[in-house]
C-alpha cells in the first residue's frame, strides 16, 4: 500500500485536512483530489503546488481514478451523495484502503453497506476551526477497521486539529457540542456586540472588542490543562461587575438554554441520519 491519499470532494473540511498534511511534511505528489469545477481544480493546484486536482467530481471515472492505489480515501461530498460515491469507487479500492467519511449524519452501517465487504471504514466529524488547524475531529471505527488502520486515520486527521475517538452512538452528542459549537461562540460574540451598542458604544468598535474578546478567551482555553471553570472564577471578583453579570445569566437560565439547544442539535442530527437511511 502506498502513502497516496485521495480526497473525493474537496470543500473547506477536506482542504483543511490537506493543508495540514502538507504543512506537516506530506508529499503533495501523494495527494489527489476530485472537485466539481475546473476553476476549483486550478485553484487547489496553484495553492497546493504538486498535488493532482481533477475536475468533474460527479464523474464516476474521475473518482475511481483518484481512489485507485490509495492508502486512504476521504469522502467529502454532501451527505446525500456519500452512499452513491462509495458504490462508485468500490471496485477501485484495495482491500486495505481506509475509507473515511467526513459527511455529517451518514452512519457506519450505511457506509459499510455501500462498500465492498470487509472494507475498513471510519466515520469522522470535523468542525469548522479545522480550517485553521484548530478543529476537533472525531473518529468512530467501523467493523473491519484494525487498530493500525485507525491509527493511520488519526495521523491523517490530526492535520486538522485535536482527534478524539468515540463510539458511533455518541456522534450526535459530539456534533451538538463541537460541530455546532463554533456557531454558539459566534452567536455569543454577536450578542456581546449588540449589547455594547445598546450601552452606547460605536457599532464598529463594539464588534471589534466583542470579536477580539471571544477570540482571546479561546486562546486562553487552548492552553494546556486550561479549565473553563477556573478561568471564569479568576475573572470573577467577589461582588464585582463580572460576578453581577454571571448571576444575571444564571437567573435567566442561560446554562439550561445552552443545554436545550445542544439537545435540539443532537436530535436533529439523529433525524437527518434516519432520513438518509
Residue, then its C-alpha position, 0 to 999 in steps of 0.5 A: x500500500x502506498x502513502x497516496x491519499x485521495x480526497x473525493x470532494x474537496x470543500x473547506x473540511x477536506x482542504x483543511x485536512x490537506x493543508x495540514x498534511x502538507x504543512x506537516x511534511x506530506x508529499x503533495x505528489x501523494x495527494x489527489x483530489x476530485x472537485x466539481x469545477x475546473x476553476x476549483x481544480x486550478x485553484x487547489x493546484x496553484x495553492x497546493x503546488x504538486x498535488x493532482x486536482x481533477x475536475x468533474x467530481x460527479x464523474x464516476x471515472x474521475x473518482x475511481x481514478x483518484x481512489x485507485x492505489x490509495x492508502x486512504x480515501x476521504x469522502x467529502x461530498x454532501x451527505x446525500x451523495x456519500x452512499x452513491x460515491x462509495x458504490x462508485x469507487x468500490x471496485x477501485x479500492x484495495x482491500x486495505x484502503x481506509x475509507x473515511x467519511x467526513x459527511x455529517x449524519x451518514x452512519x457506519x452501517x450505511x457506509x459499510x453497506x455501500x462498500x465492498x465487504x470487509x472494507x475498513x471504514x471510519x466515520x469522522x466529524x470535523x468542525x469548522x476551526x479545522x480550517x485553521x488547524x484548530x478543529x476537533x475531529x472525531x473518529x468512530x471505527x467501523x467493523x473491519x477497521x484494525x487498530x493500525x488502520x485507525x491509527x493511520x486515520x488519526x495521523x491523517x486527521x490530526x492535520x486538522x486539529x485535536x482527534x478524539x475517538x468515540x463510539x458511533x452512538x455518541x456522534x450526535x452528542x459530539x456534533x451538538x457540542x463541537x460541530x455546532x459549537x463554533x456557531x454558539x461562540x459566534x452567536x455569543x460574540x454577536x450578542x456581546x456586540x449588540x449589547x455594547x451598542x445598546x450601552x452606547x458604544x460605536x457599532x464598529x468598535x463594539x464588534x471589534x472588542x466583542x470579536x477580539x474578546x471571544x477570540x482571546x478567551x479561546x486562546x486562553x482555553x487552548x492552553x494546556x490543562x486550561x479549565x473553563x471553570x477556573x478561568x471564569x472564577x479568576x475573572x470573577x471578583x467577589x461582588x464585582x461587575x463580572x460576578x453581577x453579570x454571571x448571576x444575571x445569566x444564571x437567573x435567566x437560565x442561560x446554562x439550561x438554554x445552552x443545554x436545550x439547544x445542544x439537545x435540539x442539535x443532537x436530535x436533529x442530527x439523529x433525524x437527518x441520519x434516519x432520513x438518509x437511511 
